[in-house]
Amino acid sequence: MGAADPRAVPGWTRTAVGGFDPWPDSSVHVEWGPEGAALAAGRGDVVVVVDMLSLSTAMSIAVGREMTCLVYSGAEIEEMGGPGQAAVLLGARSLSRERRAEPGRLSLSPASLTTAEPGQRVVFTSPDGAAAVQAASPAPALLIGGPRNATACSRLVAEYMGSTLAGRVTVVACGERWSSAAPGTLGRRPAVEDWAGAGSICSRLADFGYSLSAEARLAARLWETGRVLEDLAECLSARELRARGFAADVDLALRVDADEKVPARMQGEQTRRVFIGQTAETASAE
């Protein structure tokens, strides 16, 4: 799989601000949050959303169980009348509002999905990952990635870029909201788990011969450090989940390459929010 030059793709343009273009001439880049996702989508990049301890792990497990995942931000769900009404409108099952779901209910807790009935159609939302998905909706291809599907995700990205669907990929580390660890505090903070999760994909794309931006190289080096999994298990977000009784969710997120399918947005679907499990092989067959 050879590296693709983004400038060779029809429609590829540079957007300079005050004479300075912040986007590097590399095939693989890393950005943060919904703002980075929107900018990447506006440039025509393939976008991979990494929300490692929440949406990425939950959806990776879900598509492994042949679920169809519909992803909408919390604001969009409320515009539809709340989770129950959204489920009716979308013809899908809604997630519990709380991570700790009642028996038989599904939630953003990945552990709640490991024994769920296969083949369901489920509405997913999250404070960070779903907002990035909404922002990235104009992208030519949109995937949900992380350590659980890092190799499969990088192969699928390479398939998309090799077919000139897009000349480059931006991997979006979602970050966290301070309110999760400090109630009443506003604003979004960087999340080392999402940065490292982005690096798990960038590292494999580098192995395929794609050029990495400085941000992508730094993320890849973080992932490649010898203690990364042990350190991620002790990061703020992981400690918070364990304190709330969700140690199993942390363990599931840290199982590298446990999944062979990637949550990838269906090509040609009008809402641009329907994700199914795909591999590089299924993408090339379309």
N, C-alpha and C positions, 0 to 999 in steps of 0.2 A: 504494500500500500504506500504509494508515494505521497510526498507532501504537495498540497495544493497551494498555488499562489492566489490569494484573494483578489489581486488586481486583474486576474485573468477571467474572472467571472462576470458575465454581463450584468450591468447595473451596479457594479461595485463602485462606490464613490468615497472620497475622503471629505470629512467635514471638519474644516478648520475653524477655530475660534480665536479671533484676534491674531490670525496668522500662525497659530500653533495647533497642530493636530495631536490630541492626546492618545489616539489609537495607534498602537505599534504595527509595523509591517510583519506580523507573525501570524501563523495559522491557528495558534491556540492562545487564548487570553483568559484572564480571570478578572471578574469584577464583583461588586458587592450589591446585594439587595435589589428591590424592584426598580430603582433608578438605573442601575447597571444593566438589568434585564431589558428595560425599555430601550436604552441606547443601543444595545447589541442587536435587538430585534429590528430597530429602525435602520440599522446598517445592513440588514439581510443576513446576519450570522445565524448558523445553527446555535441554539441555546440549550445548555444543560443546567437545570436547577438543582442545587445541592442544599438540602435541608436535612442534615444527616440524622439527627436524633428524633425526627418527627416524620415529615411527609416522605422523604426519600426512602426510609426504611419501611414505612407502612405500605407505600404503594409498590415497592419492589416485591414485598411479600404478597400483596394482593394480586398482582398480575401473574405471579408464579402459581396462583390458585385460579387462574383463568378469569379473574374478575375484570370487568370494564369499569374504569375509574373516570368520573366526571369531576373536574377540579374547578372550583369557584372560590373567590375570596370571601371573607366574612361579610364585607360590605355588600357584595353582590347577592349573597344568600339572604341578607336582611331585606334587600330591595325586592326579592321574590316573596317576602312574607315570612321569613324564618325557615329553619331547617325542614320542618314538616311540610310546609307548602312548597318549598323548593323541590323536595323529593317527589311530590305529586306532579309538579310541572315538568320535571325532568324524567319522570318514570323510572326512578331509582331509589335505592335505600339510603337513608341519611345516617351519618355518624352521630354518635352521642355527643352532646355539647361538652361533656366531661371526659377527660382521659380515662378515668376509672369508670368503666361502663358496667351496667348491670349484667348479670349472666344472660348470654344470648345476644347482647347488643355489641355493635362494632364501634370502635373509637380510633383516635389517632395513636393509641397505644399499639405498637406493632404486635405485641403479644396477643391482643384480642383478635388478630387476623390469622394467626397461625393455624387455628382449627376451624375457621369460618367455612361455611358451605361454599364450594367452588362455583364459579360461573355467575356470581351475583353482579348486578349493576349498582354501583355505590357512588354517592356524592362525597367527595373529599374536600375539606377546607382546613386551613391552618393560618395562624397569624402571619407567618413569614413566607413559607414556601408557596402557598396559594396566591399570595399577593404578587410574588415574583412571576408565577405562571400567568396571572392576568396581565401583568406588564409586558411579558414576552409573547403574548398571543399573536402578534403579527409576524413572528419569526417563521422562516420557511420550514423549519423542523424544530420540535421542542421535546426534550427528554427530561426525565427525572433520574438523577444519578447519585452515586455514593459508593462507599467501599463494598457494599453487598453485591453490586453489579458492575464494579469498576471495569473489569476486562470486557464484559459484554457491552457495556455502554461505549467504551472507547472504540470497539470494533464497529458498532453501529454508527457512531460519529464519523469514523473513517469511511464507511460505506457511503454516507450522505455526501461527504466532501469529495470522495472519489468520483461520484456521479455528477459532480458540479452543481448539486442542489444548492450549495453555498461554498464559498471559498475559505471560510474559517469558522471556528467555533468559539463562543464565549461561555466559559463555565462560571455560573453565578453562585457564589457563596452567599446564602441568604442572610446570615446574621441572626441575632436574637433581640427581643425587646427587653429592656431593663425591667419592665414591670413584672416579668416572670420571677426574677430573683429579688426585686425590690419593689413591692406593691406601691402604686401611686407615682412611680417614677416613669417619666415619658422618655421616648427616644429609642433608637436602635443601636445596639452595640455589635462590634465584630464578634464572631464566634469561632474559636480556634478549631472546633470540630468540623465546621463547614469549610474552613480554609484547607484543612488537611484532607477532607473528603474530596474537595475540588482537585487537590494535588494527586489523589489516587488515580484520577482520570487523566490528568495532564501527564503524569509519569508514564502511563501506558501509551499515550499518543506520541510522546517523545520516542519511545521504543519503535513506533511505526514510521519514524522519520519526519514527523511534523515539527515545524519550528515553534518554539515557545517564547512568549513575551517574558519580560523580567518577572512580572507578577506570577505567570504560570510556572516559570522555573523555580521561583521561591516556594510556591505551593507544593511543587513536585518534590523539592528537597526536604521540605517538612515531612511529607508523607514517607519518604525513603529513609528517614532516621530510624535507628535501631529500636528505639523505645516508643515509637509513635502510638501504638495501640495501648500500651500501659499508661502513657501520659493522657491519652484521650479518655481513658476510663476514669481519670481523676480530674478532668476539666470541670469548670463551674456547672455547665449544663448537665453533665453526667452525674455529678454529686447531687444536684437538685433533684433529678429524677429518682435516684436511689433513696434520697431522704423522703420522697413522696410515695415510696413503695413500688417503683417501677424499674428495679434493677434488671429485670428480664429484658426490658426495652433497650437498655444500654448494651447488654450482651448481644442481642440480635443485631444491633447497628454495627457492631465491631466484628462481625463474621465476614471476613473478606472473601469476595467472589462466591458467596453462598448461592446466588441466584444467577440463572442463565438468561433470563428474560429482562428486558428493560421497559419501564413504563414510557411509551413513546406516543405522541399525539397521532391520531389517525389522519392520514393524508386525505385531503379532499372533503373531510367532514365539516359542515358549515359552521358549527359553533366554535370550532377550534379548541375545544376543551375536553374532548373525549380521548382517553388514553387506554391503550391495550398493550399487552406484552409483545415485544418484538425482539428479534435478533438480527444480526447482519445478514443472515441467510434469508430470512423472511422478507427483509427490506429489498434485497436484490432481486427477489422473485416477483415483486410488484411491478 
